[in-house]
Amino acid sequence: MLNHTSTAGEELEQQLDPRRWYTLAVILLPILLNSLNTYMIQVALPLIQNSLNASFSDAQLIVTCFSLSLAVALIVSGKLGDIYGRRRLLLIGVSGFTLMAILGGLATSPTLLIAIRIVQGLAAALIQPQVLSMMQVNFLPREKGLVFSIYGALLGFGFAFGLTLGGILVNWNVFDLGWRTVFFFNVPFGILVLLCLPLLPESHGNPTQRIDWTGTFFIMSGLFLLVYPLSEGQKQGWPHWIWGCLALSLLLLLAFIAVEIHKQKCDDAPLVDLTIFKQRLFGVGMLSVVLIYLSMFSFFFILTYYLQFGLHFDAQATSLAFLPLGCGFFLTSLISSQVVDRWGMAVLKTGALVTASCCFLFVLLLRIDAMHLLQMPYMVLLLTYGMGLGLVTTPLTRVVLGTVPAENVGAGSGLFNTVMYLANSLGVALISILFSTALQQPLKNAILSDYVRAFSVSLTACGALALAAFVCLSFIRNQHNT
């Protein structure tokens, strides 16, 4: 039996591309492109709002529409990669992403920029599942821990460097372009990625599977009607149509679940195999993903607005405040695989608890000194917060995707990322409502004490979400080597 297992492992290793470690760099380049874009825009968002005379609601939509369109297209794009080839989908996605970066830099109104960001999100949706699928199928089980650690570290690098680079680019103001440089920067990077993609071997999943377009329609419509009204509700004064959209979204999402269950029973290629939620580790893991990413993206959004509107930091000073956070994330992402192999789920629970504690400590520090966020106490706290994020988010990717069967790896990767980016959209929409309600003033009329109050209330909510993630993770035992 042992010899048979050993022989099977040797045959698998012989089937894998011996150049897979070199091609990993190419596989991860599109992820770095998307990560840098996301966080550079995060720093520049208040400047975009001022330049285009956009409302706070418009600024939310610039973030949420990208994440939402990305989220709703991710599941189907994973299957498209399985059917038509992952490298081909990467080529289409990176091309569309780069084109939208050009158009985004030329945008002259918030409405036009929001539309461009929607299309850019759809292009990004073609990228993410292909990368994770290639990571799953191109490496041996014993190698995947290191591969996902590199993936997480790259996200941390993109986060730390993206925020810093965004602030530097805006402050340099090359050719007097201001915030537009954060879009134009993606163009040469995107071209570089396109030139490298031919180095990748083509990869398929099950080419005979069909796309569940009925389920796709229900989930796309349901998620859009959930997030968009939340972003527009406060601006519009919560009219009846907002509540109608929210009720309709619930019906559409319930219809999606009913359709998927029916297709599963009839063996008719559902968009999402809902039976994977019967696996306790997967279900609780996905709930943990929702909670920790709701907390994280909400924190990023409100910290940016507090720094730039409340404390009047410029983009470069804002990026410096985020730098220790990104560095902490990068450092713990690098070692996450090794520490999880040694201490198991305790690492993820520690990360969630540290993240929650830092949010609550931040509220206490604001009572002592609400202005000097570039001084040592805040820098240490943000570094610790980033380290906590790295400990919980990077291993969580590996834990959740490790439960997905190999034949469904494309759809599983898409589902994981759908939940993550949906948490981004919902987090920004919900925390904006809480932040604006606690602010009690328009952004430009509010004084520092108003911002401190709104920021403190929002931080408390972020901490509560991270604490809830800790509770969920506590139900997961070390059933196997995660």
Sequence and secondary structure as in RCSB ss.txt:
>XXXX:A:sequence
MLNHTSTAGEELEQQLDPRRWYTLAVILLPILLNSLNTYMIQVALPLIQNSLNASFSDAQLIVTCFSLSLAVALI
VSGKLGDIYGRRRLLLIGVSGFTLMAILGGLATSPTLLIAIRIVQGLAAALIQPQVLSMMQVNFLPREKGLVFSI
YGALLGFGFAFGLTLGGILVNWNVFDLGWRTVFFFNVPFGILVLLCLPLLPESHGNPTQRIDWTGTFFIMSGLFL
LVYPLSEGQKQGWPHWIWGCLALSLLLLLAFIAVEIHKQKCDDAPLVDLTIFKQRLFGVGMLSVVLIYLSMFSFF
FILTYYLQFGLHFDAQATSLAFLPLGCGFFLTSLISSQVVDRWGMAVLKTGALVTASCCFLFVLLLRIDAMHLLQ
MPYMVLLLTYGMGLGLVTTPLTRVVLGTVPAENVGAGSGLFNTVMYLANSLGVALISILFSTALQQPLKNAILSD
YVRAFSVSLTACGALALAAFVCLSFIRNQHNT
>XXXX:A:secstr
 HHHHHHHHHHHHHHS TTHHHHHHHHHHHHHHHHHHHHHHHHHHHHHHHHTT  HHHHHHHHHHHHHHHHHHHH
HHHHHHHHH HHHHHHHHHHHHHHHHHHHHH  SHHHHHHHHHHHHHHHHTTHHHHHHHHHHSS HHHHHHHHHH
HHHHHHHHHHHHHHHHHHHHHHTGGG GGGHHHHTHHHHHHHHHHHGGGS    S TT    HHHHHHHHHHHHH
HHHHHHHHHHHT  HHHHHHHHHHHHHHHHHHHHHHHHHHTT   SS GGGGGSHHHHHHHHHHHHHHHHHHHHH
HHHHHIIIIIS   HHHHHHHHHHHHHHHHHHHHHHHHHHHHHTHHHHHHHHHHHHHHHHHHHHHHHH SS TTS
HHHHHHHHHHHHHHHHHHHHHHHHHHTTS GGGHHHHHHHHHHHHHHHHHHHHHHHHHHHHHHH S TTT  HHH
HHHHHHHHHHHHHHHHHHHHHHHTT    S  
